Amino acid sequence: MDTETKNESTRFQESRDRGGAYILARQGADGAFPASAPSLADYYKVLTAFQVCGHNEAAHRLCEWIGRHGVTPGGDFGPRSEAAQSYAYAYFNAWVVCGAQRLGRFDLSQRGMVFLENFWDAESGGFYSSLHERAADTEQDLMVTSMCGLAALDTGRTEIARSVGEWLRTVRDAQPDFPSALYTVYSRGAGLQTSPNPDDVNRYVVYSGATQDQNFFNPGIAAAFLCRLFQSTGAEEWLLLAKEYMRFAEVASDYLFRIIRAGKVGWASSLLFTLTQEQKYREMAARIGRNLLALQFEEGFWSGAGGTRPNYDSTAERVVWMNEIDQAVCDD
């Protein structure tokens, strides 16, 4: 490893650890996160953030708190504020499932996955973006489906994970203007939604040439899931599909690489470099890592898009991505 790469890796590690220290200081003695008003919308990524920083005791204390106060007999997680009631309902749960599984807390991860299976559409392979609706026209989002696919893969539901891969193939094949645009919502009845809801355009489409904030995480989470599916199954079709989704990021504007939502693209780039050794993915991961460093506040936290106030969700996620990016940059 050359000196420049080593120095950059050290900066990424230090950034990860400062973010980890920031959230660690907000945990209650009983394991609750945050200590004052624990909420799923704040803690759902914290299990993984603690784990990648080596704060395993804190992670297990949070698991204990969730087991006592934050999980229902049916496997739903809470307490659930309004921020966790959106179309991404299952996305929040999937993060907890993945975090608990990594920690060996199968009592939480397996129960949580049983709950998530209620969102799975066996016909399309996707996951519904609604708590109760299961009709042919019930929408299924790329972000939600990909994260639930990761939870399925982590907990041994390989057939469900493969069906998510097929869903992502269906969505990619239906794109009318890729890679200039990536439409991200699908339903069994209507297919790919290419007429976005004007009240929530960002949910439905991402434009590679954008010069304003949008959901740039979508190609990243799709590609990252597909990399993990390839690692699990050995089927090269999933690696090829991951690279196809990342073509969107390869032609994206510089603006999109500088926004806080680029983290998942950095994650996917890290995985693709590890799997392919193609230098373009390493460069993409390092580029995003540098930009995330610039967005981190001196106290160690990250804010939400365009914000200046501490955001636990954003901080925990950025801690995880800095760890993933560091692994790619450090690869000899």
FENCOR-V365398 format. One record per helix or strand of 3 or more residues. SS is the DSSP state (alpha for helix, beta for strand). FROM is the first residue (numbers start at 1). LEN is the number of residues. If there is no record, write none. Layout:
# FENCOR-V365398
ss:SS from:FROM len:LEN
ss:SS from:FROM len:LEN
This chain:
# FENCOR-V365398
ss:alpha from:3 len:22
ss:alpha from:40 len:4
ss:alpha from:46 len:7
ss:alpha from:56 len:15
ss:alpha from:82 len:3
ss:alpha from:89 len:14
ss:alpha from:106 len:14
ss:alpha from:142 len:13
ss:alpha from:158 len:16
ss:beta from:181 len:3
ss:beta from:185 len:3
ss:alpha from:201 len:4
ss:beta from:205 len:3
ss:alpha from:217 len:17
ss:alpha from:236 len:15
ss:alpha from:254 len:4
ss:alpha from:260 len:17
ss:alpha from:279 len:17
ss:alpha from:312 len:19
